[in-house]
Amino acid sequence: MAEVQAEIFRLYREGKLKPAIMARLPLERAAEALALIRDRKIVGKVVLEAGQDDRAG
């Protein structure tokens, strides 16, 4: 398992593997992001983005 994970990360770092990001939402809209996934209205990844204040933690 660790070998497969290492290979996936290597491919990602080399730019050969790119995740399909279908939506970027602010952290405040996490419930909406979960609903998109739950209702299967999105194919790919949903990224929650933290604001400047949230990252300082």
Residue pairs with C-beta under 8 A, 6 or more apart in sequence:
8 17
11 17
12 18
12 19
19 44
19 45
20 43
20 44
20 45
21 44
21 45
21 46
21 47
22 42
22 43
22 44
22 45
22 46
23 33
23 36
23 42
23 44
23 45
23 46
23 47
24 46
24 47
24 49
25 32
25 33
25 46
25 47
25 48
25 49
26 48
26 49
26 51
27 48
27 49
27 50
27 51
27 54
29 48
30 48
33 46
33 48
35 41
36 42
36 46
37 46
